[in-house]
Amino acid sequence: MEKGDGQFKKMTEKSVERLIISLSIPTVTSMLVTSVYNMADAYFVSQIGTSASGAVGVVFSLMAIIQAFGFALGMGSGSVISRLLGEQKKDDASKIASTALFFGLALGVVLAALCSFWISDLMMFFGSTNTILPHAIDYGRYIIFGAPVMIGSFIMNNILRSQGKPKYAMFGITAGGILNVILDPIFIFNLGLGVSGAAIATLLSQVVSFVILAAFFLLGKTETKISIRKISFKIADYFLIFKTGLPSLSRQSLASIATTVLNREARIYGDAAVAAMSISGKIFMIIFAILIGIGQGFQPVCGFNYGAKKYDRVRRAVKFLLIFGCIIMTVLAIPVFIFPDWFMSHFTISDMKVIEIGKVALRAQSLVLPIIPISTVANMTYQTVGRSWIATVLSALRQGIFFIPAVLIMSNTMGLLGLQWAQATADVLASILCLPFLIKFLKELKKES
């Protein structure tokens, strides 16, 4: 990268507030569309019945595992790439990008083979009931088959965003999301494929996204180049990618484990409870996707400027993200708290038991939404600047260290109400613990400025 490179100048000189907002618009769109993949399936599959709705929630745990590796390699390589571009080391950035993508594709093939062999046992382990199991297998087998494509798409999406090209990432993901919404009703109802149709639509949509994202690299539209010849054979490079991506792997893996624990506890109360907790979780997944999207708009700004040693700009970016995130989450929490029945009713065929269980969970979660940005900003910041071990611990708080014990303890002491309040409880505890780390980092930056 030349000294006068326009992208470098833009990322290190333009107002950080404007940069974050401009980069956030496409990243939020990408995150929302990613959520739409599963939300569209949940919506259309709910027309089949409660057990079918529960199947989507069960398979989500499997999808979370696959996504965990995609996020780990994507966020890991992306964070390294943004710092390398900030240091103007373009060739090294291309080497990291190529290594992450091809390793991710190979890993996806291995995961697909292993999961296909044990699909029935996996579905039961993830919390399926006997009545949900046939639907879960029908849906899950196609999701498993698409593991390499899903991982590859997540990696390329993150690499594009890390170099300040979120519009390309948005276009690839959005195209697949729109296609998924179009194909779902056709495959499920018109072709009579049921739950399998939803999974096939999702698989085809992911293939389209993968092809579009790959095209941007092949056509030379990016700061980094991807080629088999650029794959690194140094263990240190793989370790750097995984170490930097460890917070994402931890966060996503724990999300899968947490969903599994929640499903297994919820099935004690029947299919309606499994479906209700799954639906409420997916509604908040969309809201949380907005926060993550804003954070992903912040990360290249943070990475570029941290690599360029412009610590005053990094400090301003962190403060802005925290304030902006809290405002957005507060605004989004209000309608969910007031109209939980309306939100739940869009994902169940008039099953009042599902709606009644889900609306309590929605209200509980909406009460703590305004403080969730504290933990999100803390772990994203530490990950972006390369402090992977601290970021890993912080990322594990919300869905792992606090949530899983909360589910088990509160379910046994408070019954179904404990399950409904478990996530909100974990969010409060995670935010309280993350706040001192965020304050400490800002003080360190002030000394360096």
N, C-alpha and C positions, 0 to 999 in steps of 0.2 A: 504494500500500500504506500503510495507516494505521500510525501509530507503535506501536499496541498489537496489531498483527496477530499472530495466534496462530502462524502458520507462521514468521514472522520470529523471534519469541521462542523458539520451539522450536529453530530451527537455530542460534541464537547464544547460547543459555543452557544447554540440556540437555547432559549429559556427552558429550563428543565420542566417547569410546569406545563408549558405548551407541548414539549416533546412527549411527556407522559400521556397527556390527553390525546394527542394525535396518534401515538402508537397504540394507545389503549382501545381506540374505536375498532380497528380491525381485529385486535386480539380478543376483545370482549365478544365480537361477532363470532370469531372462530370457536371460542369456548361455549357460547350459547348453541351454536350449531352442533358441536360435539355432544352436548347434552341432549339435543333434539334427536340424535340417533336413537338413544334409548328411550327418551320420552315419547317419541312417535310410536315406537313399538308398544310401550306401556299403554298409550291411549287406544290404539286400534285393537290390541290384544284384549283389553278390558271388555270389549264388546263380546268376546267369546265366553267369558265367565270369570269368577273369582279365582279359581284354581289356575287358570291361564295367566291371570295378572300376577299371582304369586310366583309363577315360573320365571317371569321376567326379573323379579326381584332376586330369586335364587341364582339365576345365571349371571346377574350383575356382579356377584362375588368373583366369579370366574373371569369376567371381563376386566374387573379391577386388577386381577393378578397380571393379566396380559398387558393392560395399560400401565401397570407399575413398571414393567421393564422398558416400555416405550418412553414413559416419562423420565425414568432414571437415565437412560442413555441420551434422550433428547435434551433434558434439562442439564445433565452433566456436561455433555459436549457443548451445549449452547452457552453455558456460563463460562466455560474455558474459552470458547471462540470469541465471545464479546470482549473478554479481557485481552486476548491476543490481538484482536483488531484494534483495540485501544492502544496497544503497544506497537501497532503497525507491523505485525508479523503475520502477513496474509498467507504465506505458504504453510506455516505451522497450523493455522486455523483450518485450511483445506485438508490437511492430514488428519486432524481430529474429526472433522465432519465425515470423511470417507470411512475412517475406522469405525465410528459409531454406527453408521448406517448399515454397512455390510455385516458387522457383527450382530446387529439387531435382527437382520433378516435371517441369519443362520440360527439365532436363538429362537426366533418365532417358529421355525420348522421343527425344532426339537420339542418345544412346548406343545405344538399341535399334535405331534405323534404321541407324546406321553398322555396328554389329556384325553385324546380319542380312545385310548386303550382302557382308561378307567372312568369313562364318562358317567355311568350309572352310580358308582360309588361316590364320585365327586359331587353329584347333585344332592345325594342324601347327606353328605358331609356338610354341604353348604346350607342345609336347613330345609330341604324339600320334605314334604309329607308324601305319603303314598299316593294321594290323589293328585298332587302337583307333579310328581315324578315324570309321568309320560310327556307332559307338556314341556317340562324342563329339559328332557333329553332331546325332544324334537327341536327346541329352540337352540340348545347349547351346542349341538354337533356342528352347526354351520358357523357359529361364533368361533369355535375352536379352529375350524378349517381356515379361517381368516386371520389367525394370529400373526403370521409374518407380515401381512399387508398392514394390519392395525399397528404393529410396532414400528414398521418402517414409516408410516404416515406421521406418527407422533414424533419420531426423530426428525424428519425433514421439516415438520411444522415448527418445532422448537429451534432448529438451526436457522431457518429463515427469520424468525423473530429476533434471534440473538444478534443478527447483523443489521437490525433496523429495517427489515423487509416484511413487516407484518401483513401488508396488503396481499402479497403473493400467498402467504399462508392462509389468509382469510378466504381467498378465492378458491383454493383447493378444497378446503374443508367445507365451505358453504355449498359448493357445487354438489358434493357428496350428500350433504344434509338435505338439500332440496330434493334430490333424486330419491332419497330414502322415504321422505314424506309422500312423494308421488307413488312410489312402488308399493308401499305398505298395504293400502286398501286393495290395490289390484291383485297382489299375490295372496293376501289373506282371504279376501271375500270373492273377488271375481274369478280367480283361479281355484278357489276352494282349498288352499294349502294350509290354512289355519296358522298355528303358531310357527310352523316351519317357514311359511311364507314371509313372516316378519323377519326372521333370521336371514333368509336368502336376500331380502331387500337390503338389509343392513350390510351384508357381505358385498353385494354388488356395488353399493354406494361407497364402501371403503376402498374398493378396487379403483373406482373412478377418481376418488380423492388422491390415492397413491400415484396414479398415472399423471395427474395434473401437477402435483407437487414436484415429482421427478422431472417433469418437462422444464420447469423453471431453472433447475440446475443444468440440465443438458443443453438448454438454449443460451446459457451464459448470462442469465439475468441476476446472478447472485455475486456477493463478494467472495464467497468460497466456492471451490470446485470439488466435485465428487467424482472419483475415479478409482477403479480397482488398483491401479498402479500406485495410488497414494495411501493405501492401507498400511498402517504401521505394524511392525513386528516387534516393537519394544513393549515389554510388560509394563514399563513405567507409564506409557500413554494410556493403556487400558485401565491401569490402577487410578490414574488421574481422572479419567472419565467417570469411573464407577464411584470414586471417592466424592467427587463433586456432585454426582447424581444420587448419592446415597440418601439425602433427605427426601427426595422425590420417591425413591424406591420404598423407603420407610413409610412415608405418608400414604402411598397408594396400597402397599401391601397390608398395612394396618387397617386401611379402609375396607379391604376385602375380608380380613379376619374379623373386623368389627361387625360387618354386615352378616357374616356367617354366624357369629355369636348371637346377634340380634334375631336373626331368623330362627335359630335353634330354640331360643327362649320364647319367641313369639308363637311358634307352632304349638306350644302347650295350650294356647288359647284358640287354636284352630286356624283354618285357611284365611278367615277374615282378618285376623291379627297380622298374619304374615303379609297379606296384600296391603293392609292399611299402613303398616310401618314402611313397606317398600314404596308405596305411593308418596307418602309424606317425605320420605328421604329423597325421592326424585324431584319433588317440587323444590326442596331446598337446594338440591344439586344445581338447579338452574340459577337460583339466586347466588349461590356460592360461586358459580361459574363466572358471574359478572365481576365479583371481587378478584378472583384468580386472573381473569382477563386484564383487569386494570393493573394488577401486580406484574403480569407478564409484559405489559407495556412499560413498566418501570424498570424491569431487569436489564434490558440492553442499555438504558440510560445510565443505570448504576454501574454496570460492568465496564462500559466504554470509559466512563469518567474515573472509575477506580483504577483501571489499567493505565490511564493517562495521568494519574496522581492528582486529579482535580477534586480533592476531598470536600471542598466547600460546596461544590455542585452535588456531590453524593449526599451530603447532609441535608441540603434543601430538598432533594428528591425524596428522601426517606420521610421527612416531615410532611411534605405535601401528600404523599401516598397515604399516610396514616390518617390525616384529617379528611381527605377526600373520600377514602374508603369508609370511614365511620359515618359520614354524611349519607353516602349512597345506601349503605346497609340499613340505616335508620329509616330512610324514605321507603325502601322496599319492604321493611318489616311491618309497616302500618297496615296496608291492605290485607296481608296474610293474617294478621291478628284479628282484624275486624270481620273478614269474610272467609274463614277456613272451610266452611261447608261448600262454598262455591268452587274453591280450588279442588277439593277432594272429589266433588261430583263429576268432574270432567274425566276421571280415570276409573270409574266403576259404574256398572250398569244398575244404578239405583239400589245398591246394597247398603242399606242404612247402617248396618253394623260396622261395615268398613269405614263409612264416613264418620261415624261417632268416635271410633277409635283413632282415626287419623287426625281429626280436627284438634284433639287435645295435644297431640304431638306437634302439630303445626303452631299452635299458640305458644307452647312452651319454648319452641325453637325461636320464634319471632321475637320473644322478649329479650333474648341475649344476642340477637344479630348485630346490634350497634357496636358491641365490643369485640366481635370476632376479628376485625382487621388487625388488632394488636398482635395476635399470635401469627397471623398470616404474613404481615409485614416483617415481623422479626425473623421468621425462618427463611423467607424469600431473600431478605437482605444478607443474612449470614451465608446463605448458599451462593449468592451471586458474587460475593467478594472472595469466595474460596475457603471460608471457615466451615468446612463440611461437617466436622464432628459436632460442633455446637448446633449447626442447622439441623442435623439428623435428630438430635435429642429434642429440639424444639418442635420439629415436625411430627415427632412421635407422641407428643402430649395429647393432642385433641382426640385422635381416633384410636389411640392405643393405650398409653399409660393411664389416662383418666377414663376414657369411654368404656373400654372393655370391663374393668372392675365395676364401673358405675352400673352397667347393664346387669352384671351378675349379682351384685349386692342389692341394688334397688329392686330388681325383679323378685328376689327372694324375700325381701322385707316389705315391699309395697305392691307386689303383684303387677298387673298390667300397667298401672299408673307409673310404676317405677321405670318400665320400658319407655313410656311416653316422655318422661322427663330426663332420661339418662344422658342424651346428647347435649341438652341445654346445660346440665350440671357440669359435664366435661368441658364445655366451651368456656364457662366461667372460670374454672380452675386453670385451664390452659392459658387464658388471657392474663390472669393474675401472675402466673409464673413467668410468662414471656416479657412482661413489661420492664422488669429490671434489666434484662439483656438488651432491650432496645435502647433504654436510657444510657446504658454503659457504652454501647457502640457509638451513639451520637456524641457523647463526651470525648471519646477517643478521636473521632473525626475532627472535632473542634480543636483539639491539641495539634493535630497534623496540619490543619489549614494555615 
